[in-house]
Amino acid sequence: MRTAKKALAFTTSILLAATFSGCTSGDSATEAPKPDKIEKIGLMVQDMSNPFFSAMDKGAKEAAEKIGATLNVQDAKLDLANQNTQIDTFIQQGVDLIVVSAVDESGLQPAIERARQAGIFVVAVDTPAKGADAIVMTDAVQAGEIACTYLFEQMGGKGNILVVDGTPIQTITDRIKGCNQAMKNFPGIKEVGHQNSQNDRATGLSVTTDMLTAASDVQGIFGMNDPSALGATLAVQQAGRTNEIKVVGIDASPEGLQELRTAGSPFVGTATQEPAKMVEKAIEVGQQLARGESLTETTILIPSQIITRDAVDEYPGW
């Protein structure tokens, strides 16, 4: 009944706005009432084939069950148009909370504003999404800094590195920023190659292979996530330089942890992300908003830690 009333109120507000649009100027449309309880949740992930987002799905199911809410999970398949459509579907379904890992942090803003106009709370996870009520994400600057600090220490504080970058979204640019901050503390470290991957193992392999060909004097590689770092690891192995080059990533993914357990691998460390914890926190934030509580911070950062070969079995993983 509450959802039906919310939908009716929103529809009425739109009709009224349409009726008087000819005689008003600059007035914003009336928002539908916000829910006072989170009963229906829509989760939107970038790419369910990535274990990172599968972990989000798992965390969301557990958190929704805990509060007695229903959950609808949608996979964008890395397509912004899909996410726009998914938000409109969630509006029609009358969900109370949308949790979104946005494919494009700016491109989704009009759809997010439509959802908020319809009385839906929107919390972004992993990467910012303009227009959202809040964002829950890894402290990406910290993650980049601790990953590169460990790499530079393993290199003995000197030598040349390659950087396998990714798509230009804030969470990735922040990781690169953190690595650059770490580099300031190691004057003996020099970056001699920097290329963008598509955040996956295949392009991590190809760009690293290209960079190793162009700059052969390399002792370390920073991959801005585990898939790209594992692609870099394979490139190092194919070049026959397993004992010369060390690689680090960010995620502490199942694949990354497995590689850390592989004796003799060039992959020596990964900084953690907690995808399930992100979604659990996002749902908690949604509940706070539904209770009418003000958020002390609209950007919630989850700390990162470095996982090394020596400590890999102590980390519970996703």
N, C-alpha and C positions, 0 to 999 in steps of 0.2 A: 504493500500500500504506500509506504514511504517513497519507494522508487517511482511508482506511478504518479504520485503527487509532484515529485521533483520534475519528471518529464513533462507533466501537464503545465507546471509553472514556467518551465523553460520555453515550451511551445507558445504559451500565451504571451510571454515577453517578446518573442520574435515577431508574433503577429502584431502586437502593439507597436513595436519598433517600425514594422513595415507600414502600418496604418498612418503613423505620424511622421514618417521620414520626409514627407514633402513640406512640412511646416516647422522642422527643427533643424538645427545645424550644430555639429560638433558634439552632440550628446552621445555617450557610450551606451550600448544596449544594456538592459537590465540583466544582471546575472541571476541564474536560477539558485534556489536555496542550496546551501552546502549540506552534506549529510552530517548527522551527529554520531554516526557509527559506521565503521568500515565493514560492509557485508559482502560486497562484490568487488573483486580486484582484477584488473587487466594488466598482465605483464607482457612487455614487448622487448624482445631481444634482437640483437643484430644478426646473429648467424648461429643457429642451433647445432650446426655441424662442428662448431668449435667447443671443446669441452668446458671452456670458461663459462659459456652461456648455458650449457647443460647443468653446470653447478648452480647457476642462478635459478634455473627452473626448479631444481631440487630444494634449494633454500626457500623459495617462494611457496612451494607446496607445504613445507613443514610449518612456515610462519602463518600461512592462511588457515591451515588446519587448527593451529593453536588458538586462533581467535574466532574460529567458527565461520570463516568467510569462504565464499566460493572463489575459484581462480580460473581465469581464461588466459592461456599462454599463446602468444603469436610470434612467429619467426619472420623477420623482415627479409631474410636472405640478402642482407647488405643493400637493400633497395629502399631509397627514401620514399618513393611512391607507395610502396607497400605499407610503410609506417603511417603515412597520411591516411590511407584507406583504413588501416587497423584502428586508428584513433576515432575516425568517424563511426566505425562499427561499435566501438566501446561506448560512444556517446549514445547511439541508438539503443544499446543494451542497458543503459542506465547504470554503469558501474560507478562505484564511489571513489575509487582510487586507481590511477594509472601509474605503473612503475615502468619507466622506459630507459633502455640503453639506446640512445639515439645514433642513427647512422650519420646524421648531419646535425651538428648542434645548433645551427642557425636555420636550416631549411625546414625544420619541423615546427618552428615557432607559430605560424598561423594555425596549425592543427591543434597545438597545445593550448593556444588562446581560446579556440572553439570549445575545447574540453572544459577549461576553467569557467568559461561563460555558461556552460551547461551544468555547473555546480559540481564538477569533478576535481578532486585534488590530483595534482601531477607531481611526482617525485622522480627526478632523473637519477640514474645509477651509472657508475663507471666513467661516464664523460658528461660534461654539462649539456643542457638543452635549454635554449633561451625560452623564457616564459614559464618555466617550471616553478613550483612553489619552493623546491629545495633540491639539492644535489648531494648524493652520497657517493664518495669515490675514494680510492686509494690515495694516500699522500704520494702522488706521482713524482714530485720533486725529490722527496726523501728516498723513494724507491730507486730512482736513477742515481742518486748520490751514493747510496750504500752499495749498489751493485758495482759501480765504477770504482769506488774506493777499494772494494775487495779485489777487483781485477788488477788495479794498479799495485796493490800490495803484493799480489801473487807474481807480478812482473818485476818485483824488486824495486819499484818506484821509478823505473826508467824504461824507455822503449817507445815504439810506434804502435798506434792503434787504428783500427777501422771502426766506423760506426754504421750499423745497419739500422736506419731510421724507418719510419712508417708513414701511414696516411696522416695528413695535417689536422688532427683533432687535438684538443687541449691536453688530454691525458697523456698523449704521446709526446707532444712538444714539451710538456713539463718533465718527462723522464729525461729527455735530451738536456734540458736546462739543469737538472740535477747532476747529470754526468759532467757537464761543463763546470759546475760548481766544484765538484770533486777534483777536476783537473787543475784547478787553481792551487790546490794544496800539493800538487806533484809536478814541479817545474821540469822534471826529467821525462814527462810523458808528452808525446806529440801526436796529434791526429793527422793521419796521412791519407785518409779516404773516408768519404761520407756519401752514402746513397740511400734512397728510399726503397723499401720493400712494400708489398701489399699486406703486410702483417702476417704473412704465412710462410711456411717452410720452403715452398718451391721458389718464391722470389727471394727469400733470404739466401738460398743456395746460389741463385743466379747472380745477384748483385755482389755477393761476397767473392764468388769466382772471378768476376770482372775486376773487382778491386785488388784481389791478390795478384792478378796478372799485371795490373798497372803499377802496384806498389808492393814489391816482393819483400821488402824489409819491414816485417810486421811481427809483433810479439803478442798482441792482444786484440780482441774484438768484443765490442758491446752491441748486443742485439736488444732493441727496445721492447721486445716481448719474447717469450719462450719459443714460439714457432719460428720467428726470424733467426733467433740465436741457434736453434737446432739446425736450421738450414745452413747457417754459417759454420756450424760444427761439421756438417757433412762436407762442406766445401774444403775445410781444412784437412779433413781425412782424405778426400779425393786428391788433394794436392800433395799428400804424403808428408804433411807437416804437423802431425799429431803431437809430437814432442816439443815443438817450437812455439806453438801459439795457444793461448788460453782464451776461453770464451765465457761470457756471462750473459744472462738474460733477466727478464722480469716476468713473473707470474707464479712461479712454484707450481706449475701445472703437473698433472700426472705424468705426461711425457717428459717434462723437464726433470722431475724427481727420478724417473726411471733412468734417464741419461746420467744423472749424478751417481747412480748406483753402478754404472758401467765402468769397470776398472780401466784406467788409461785413457778415458775420453778427454778431449780438449775442453769439454763443458765442465766448468769448475764451480759455478754458483748461480743462484737465481734469487731475486728479491720477491717477497710474497705479495700476492693479491688475494683477497678473500671474497670471491663473487657471491657466495651464499650469504655471508655476513652483510654484504652491501644491501642485498634485497631485504633481508630480515630487518635491517635498520631502516630502510625506506618504508616498510610497512609500519614500523613503529612510529616513524615521523608522520605518516598518514593518520594514524590513530591520535597522535597529539593534536594535529590540525582539526580532526573531527571533534575532539573534546573542546575546541576553542582555545587551545593553549598557544601562546606565542613562541616561536622558535628563537632561541638565543643565537643560533647560527643557522644560516640557510645553506651553507656549504659545510658538510660534515666529512672530515678526512679520517680514513682508517689507516693506522700506522702500518708500515712495512718493515720486514726484517730480512736479513740475508740468510739463505739456506745453502750450506756448503756440503761437500761430500762427507765430511766428518759428522755433520749434524743431521743428515737427511732422514735417518730412521727415527729421529725424535719429533719430526714434524708430521702432524696428523694428515695434512693435505686437504683437498677439497672434499 
